[in-house]
Amino acid sequence: MKKKRIAMLGALAASSLALTAIVPVAANAASTIVLWAGSEKETTYKAWADDYQKRTGVVVKVVGKAKLQDDFKTVGDADAPDILIEAHDNIAKFRADNKIEAITLTNTKEFDTNVLAALTLGTKLYGVPLATENIALFTNTKMVPKAPKTWAELEKVALDLAKKNKSNQNFVPFAVQQGTGGDAYHMFPFLTGLGGYVFGGTPGKWNKYDIGLDNKTFLKNLSMVDKWYSSGLIKASVTGDIAKSAFTSGNSPFYITGPWFLDDIRKSGVPYRITAVPQIIKGFNPVPYSGVQAALLTTFAAKHNVALEARAALQDLAKPASQLILSGVALKAPANLVAQKQFSDKDIAAFGIAGKGSIPMPTLTENNIMWGAVGSAWVKATSGSAKAAAAFKAAAASMRDQIE
């Protein structure tokens, strides 16, 4: 299927190249650039690397890493990558460790300002935006032919179906993953939908001292979470595997996930629609976090004497033609706005609509503190070990104690 996508996008990529300047072959074209990506992304970046070599003569060696961040943290100079593919929210950490360099793009007008802001620290850009993604609500249209307009409607439908399927131990009324450690990312629409926030400020200008996990509005609305747990609607015991299996086997009417499982859902044969989570409380939209997949220039490129080649490759990755190749294989929305207009997939378009108003994951090192604190609060609230308000007050206090 991936090979078909590459072939199908060949013509589009060729036409896009006519509209963009071809990156000149670097002076040291005989050198090899090493690019690291997650193992699941290896095929995607090899498709681009093969195309890039044909056009420029420059070799990009793509290395898939199952534990990319761990390996990047401990790698020696000789074995380190020159380009790293990672989510935008890791750039602050990598920069703090002096492992990535700032870059300059010649086509910044082809990107949304919020996307660029997500990769900016201070006044400097630290990555090429490659693809954007966010979670959305999948609905089994066989079980739920008419889309619920409000959260109250959705809740009633889910619980009514749970009663009808009470003898089915595999039935999950609302499949959103958590598990032992919690999942602040997948639960984020419920945090924003109830009037909560993590950090105040705006993308690129976050205020780490403004913690919104215990603001008055959010605390007032958290009694709804207690009700979700007591009714069986949302439970911490639903792991990622359980959530996915429940929906793809036809045992759940609703599922929160992202485009990374789109192929699996399509193959399952379950009929579906993709939408935003409906409004829970008037005045607050349950928006998700948005992520930007980015190509980062590592400080090792200069040590390997391929900094110029790596910068040229990064500039090429920013172009519409290259992003069409990547998006065609990975089935993700290209970050380049010109490429977005040429890339057509109804489901990816639906994700974009569902992600309207989404909040880029903050590029703060303190965001690492948030994952554990917020994930733990959701687990406590949806496992019955604590009331939701108490759990989030504790999470807010924990974050403030850890932030200097």
N, C-alpha and C positions, 0 to 999 in steps of 0.2 A: 504494500500500500504506500509506503514511504517512497519507494522507487518511482511509483506512478506519479506521486506528487512532484518529485523532482523533475520528471520529464514534462509534466503538464505545465510547470512554471518556467520551463526553458525559454519559451517564446516571450513570456512576459518579462523575464530577466533581460533578454536580449534587447527588447524594445526600450526598457528602462535605461539600459546602458547608453543608448543613443541620446538620452536626455541629461546624462550626468558625465562629468569629466572622468576619464579613465585615469586611475592613479598611476603615475609613472613608476617604472621599475626602479627600485632603490639601488643606490650605488653598489652596495655590497650584496647583490642579488644571489650570490652563491651561498650565502649564509641561510641557515634554517631558523625560522621563528617557531618557538614552542608555545603551544596554546593548551591550557588546561581547562577542561569543562567537566561537569558532573558526568558520571558514566552513562546516565540516561540521555545525555545530550551529545554524546560522541558522534553519532551518525549525522546529526544536524550540522555540526561544525565541520565535519569532514566533507559534506556536500559543498559547503562554501569554500573550503580550503582547496578542493580539487578544481573548482571553477576559478579561483583566484590564481592558482599556479598556471593554468592554461592562459590566462589573460596577461599575467605579469612575469611569469618565470620564477616567482618567489615561492619557496617551499614553506608551508605552514604545517608543522607536525602537530596533529591533534591527539592529546592524551586524555582518555576518560578516567576520572577518579571517583571511586565509590565514596571515599572520605576526603573530599577535596579540601575542606577547611582545615582539618587535622593535618593533612599532608603539607599544605601550604605553610602552616605554622612552624613546622619542624624541618622543612626541606633545606638542604645545603645549597650554596650558590651555584654549584656546577649543574645540579639537577633541577633547578627552579624554572618555572615557566616565565615567558616574556609577556604573555597576555593571559589574563585570567577571566573566565566567565563566571560572574556571580550576581546575586541579587543586590540591589542598590543599598539596602539597609546595612550592608557589611562594610561600606567604604570608610566610615569613620574609624572602625576598628583597624582596618588595614592601613589607613593613613597614620593612625596613632602608633602603629608598629613600624612605620616608615617602609612599607612594602609596596606602595603604589605611588605613581606620579600623576601630576595634573596634566591635562591634555587640552588641545585646542581643536575645534572642529570648524570647517569652512562652511558648513551647511546647517548652522544652528536654527535658521528660520524654518527648516523642515521638521522641527520638533515642537511639541507643546511645551509651553514655558514651565508648567508644573512637572513635567517629565524631566526636564533639564534641572529644575530645582531639586529634584529628588537625588540627583547625582552631584550636587554642588555643596562644597564646604567653604564657608566664607564667600569669597568671590571667584573661586577656582572650580573648574569642572573636572571631575575625576573618573569619568567613564563615558563610553558611547552607549546611548540607549538603544537596545536591540529589539526588545519586545515588552509589551505590557500585559499584565494579567491580574485578575481578581476573581474571587469566588462569587457564586451566584446560587440561586435556588432552582434546582431541578424538580419538576413535578411529573409524576407518572400520569399521563393524560388518560389512560384507560381507567385508572382508579378515580382520578379527579378531572373529568372532562372540562369543567368550567373553572377558570382560575379564580381563586379567592381574592377579593379586592382588599380585604383588611386582614390583619393578623388574627383578629377574633374569629373570622370566618375560617381561616386556615386551621386554627386550633380546634375548632369544632369538627371540621372534616376529619382531621387527623385522629382525634379521640373517638369519633364515631366509628371510624374504620378499625381502630384498635379493639373496640368492643366486638365488632363483627368477626375479628380475627383472634379473639382471645385464646383459642386453642392452638394457635400457631406460635410456637416458641421463637421462631425466627423473625416474627413481624416487629418492625420498628416504626412507630408512628411519625417520628421526625428524626431523620438520620443526619446528625451533625457530630463529627468526631471529637472525642476528648481522650478518654483513657486515663491511666494512673497519673501522668504528669500534667494533664489538662492540655488545652489547645486554645491559647489566646487569639490566634490568627483566625481560626474557623468560627470562633464565638464572637468575633469583633462586631459584626452587624447588630448583635443583641445589646452590646455595650453602647454603641452609638444610638441605637433605636430606643434606648431607655433614658437617653440624655446624659450618658457618660462620655468621658474622653480620657486619654492617657496623659498626653502632654499638651499644654496650651501652646499657642503660637501658630505658625503656618509653615509649609514645606520650606526647608532651608533656613528657617528662623524659629525653630522650636525652643520653647522655654522649659527646660528640664525641671525647674523648681515649681512649675504650675501643674500639679497632679490633680486630675479630675475624676479619680475613682471614688471619691467620697463627697462629691458636690451634692447640694441639697436635692436637686431635681432627680439625679440618678438614685440616690438613697431612697427617695420617696417611692420611686417606681420599682424598686427591687423586690417588692412583695410579689410581683408577677412571676419572678423567677422561682420563688418558693412554691408557687402554685403549679408552675410547669413541672417541677420535680415531683410534687405530691400526686399530680394527675398521671404521671408517667410519660408526659410529652417529651421531655428532654432529660436524659440521664448521662452521668459521667462515665458509666460503664460501656457506652458505645464508643469503641475504638475506630480507627480509620478503616481497618479491614472489615469490621462488622457493618459500618455505615455503607461502605461501597458494595459489599456483598448483598446487603438487604435491598438496596435499590436495584442493582443489576439483576437480581433474581426475582424481582417483582414483589418483594416483601416490605416495601416502604413506599408511601405516596410522595414523600418529600425528602430531598437530599441536598445538603450544602457541600459544594465542592468547586473545583476550578477546572480550567480547560485541560489540565494534565491527565484527567481521566475521561475526556470526551471520546476518545477512540474506544475505550472499554465499554462505555455506556452505549455507543452506537452499535458495537458488535453484540451487545446483550439482547438487542431486539426490543427492549422496553421502550414504548412510545413516551416522548417527553417534550416539555417546553422549558425554556430557560428564561427566568425573570429575576428581578430584584426581590429581596425579602419584603413583603408588604409592611406598610407602616404599622408600628406597634402602639406608639403614643403620638397623639396629634402634635405636630410641630417639630418632630424629630424623624429624620429619615434613617433607616438602619443601613447605613453605607458600610461597605467592606474596606479593609486595607487594600491598597493597590501596590503591586510590586513591579519594579522595572528590572528586567534582565539586562545586564550591562557587560561590556568588554572593558577590562581595566588594564592599564599599562603598568607593569610591575617595575620596581627599581632594579630588578635583576637584568632587564633588557640591556641597560647601559653596561653592566658588568660583562655581558655576553657580546658586547659590541654590535648589537642589532637594534639599538634604540630607534634609529631612523627608519629601518625596515618595519619595525613594530608599529611606529606611529603612522606610517603609510597604510599598513594593513588595517589599523583602527579606523582611519579615514574612509577606507573602502567599505568597512562594515557599517558605516553610517549611511551609505548610499542606498537609494531605493532598490536597485537591482539585487544587491547582496541581501538586504532584509527580506525581499520576496523569496529568495532561496531558503533562508532560515525559517521563515514563517510557513512556507509550503511544506517543509519536512516536519517541523515541530508543532504545527497547527496552533500558533499563537499570533495574536495581533501584532503586526510590526509597529515599532515605535515611530518610524519615519512616516510623516503625514502623507507624503506623496505615495509611498508604498501602500499605505492604508487604503487609499482610493483605488488602487489597482488590485488589492487582495480581496477576494470575495468568498466568504463563508458565512452562511446565515447564523450558525451557532456562535461563531466568534463575534459576529456583529451583536448578537443578543447579550453576550458577556459584556461588551462595551456599553450597551444601554443599561445593563444591570449595575455596572460600575460607575455610572454617572455620579459625580460628587464624591467619589472614593477618596480616601486619605492615604497618601503615600506613606509607607512605613518610615518613621522618623530615622534620619541618619545621625543618630546619637549613640555613643557608646553605652549610655544609660538605658537604651532600649533592651539591652541584654538582661537588665534587671527586671524589666517589665514582663518578659515572657514567663518567667517563673512565678512572679507575684500574681499576675492576672490569671494565668492558667490554673494556679492553685486555688484562687478564689472561686473560679467557676466549678472546679471539682468539688470543693466543699459545699457550694450552694446546690449543686445538682446531684449530690450523693447523699444528702441528708445529714452530713456531719456538722453543718452550721447554717444559720440563716444567711441569706444572701447579703443583707446589709452589713452584718457583722463580718462576713468574709471579705467584703470589699473595703471596709474600714481598715481591717488588718492589712490588706494588700497595700493600701495607700500609705499607711504608717511604715510598713516595711520598705517601700520604695524611698520614702523621704529619709529614712535612717541610712540607706545605702548611697544616696546621692550626695556628693560633696559640693 
